[in-house]
Amino acid sequence: MTVAVESAATKSRGDRGPRTGPLQRLKRSYQRHWYAYAMITPVVVVLGVLVLYPLVRGFYLTFTDADSLNSARTIGVNHIDATYKFIGLDNYADILWGPTSYDRFWSHFIWTVVWTALCVTFHYVIGLGLALLLNQKMRGRTVYRMLLILPWAVPTFVTVFSWRFMLADSGIINSVLGSLHLPQPQWLEDTFFQRFAAIMVNTWCGVPFMMVSLLGGLQSIDASLYEAAEMDGASPWQRFRYVTLPGLRAVSSTVVLLGVIWTFNQFAIIFLLFGGTAPDADILVTWAYQLGFGQQPREYAESAAYGVLLLSILIVFTSVYRRWLARNEQLV
């Protein structure tokens, strides 16, 4: 019996034949799923033109000394060819270890980390508090939800310009503070208050998304868990700690990761709020924009190097964050 089984298994393994090559497997997959390839082809083309090509081109520029003076350009009917040179890793070395590296990179990097940590913390804490309130049974709950989600629905430039008017020296905020005989800060001129105002405006814009996401997570938690905890004599804080927070773990990990990525690259709020006039309040992405488009000569290569460093930082953070989450899941 054993011999017969082994013989049959050996024969079946021998009948498999040689393994097909990658081109043949791709052709077979296309013949079987041609409609799926037809559906994703426009997306791939658009992403290739709008994302992949600029990314590859920008990565190449980081190894050159390209700027607005030596790049190819057309003036009237005259075309001037590019004269920039390949310089290897000099741009990265100058940004990270050059004589002015602290003023040009590390100071902005530290502020970017502080900005991201504070904003995401405020987003999550305030968003969770509002989600807990809206998850309760109350009269007019739908109206409250619509009002609280409004800052997220309004276009960013409208929100930021509104805050800019309110934070002006003669704006409504300083007028109210003056009527209360309180100090009237220079929100748009003083470095400390510029940073404080940027965090405040970004918190206003980011809380609704966090609130809606966490509210959906709260509604997915089984109500019987709360009933069982209450029957066991758990206090409200214990129910929050041992039922609510574990139930929100999956949603929280996702929205925090998204919040870090979006806030770390948040260009619109700081640029629209200060208009490029607050270099000490610039995070890395707005500082890179100033180097590439807000000065003369425009430092294309250096600005592209900042972009590659930003992407690298986020890739490293995402990898570490995902491993940390996976490790915690195993411990739980």
Buried (B, 14 or more C-beta within 10 A) or exposed (E): EEEEEEEEEEEEEEEEEEEEEEEEEEEEEEEEEEEEEEEEEEEEEEEEEEEEEEBEEBBEBBBBBBBBEBBEEEEEEEEEEEEBEEBEEBBBEBBBEBEEBEEBBEBBBEBBBEBBEBBBEBBBEBBBEBBBBBBEEEEEEEEBBEEBBEBBEEEBEEBBEEBBEBBBEEBEBBBEEEEEEEEBBBBBEBEEBBBBBBBBBBBBBBBBBBBBBBBEBBEEBEEEBBEEBBEEEBEEEEBBEEBBEEBBBEBBBEBBBBBBBBBBBBEBBBBBBBEBEBBEBBBBBBBBBBBBEBEEEBBBBBBBBBBBBBBEBBEEBEEEBEEEBEEEEEEE
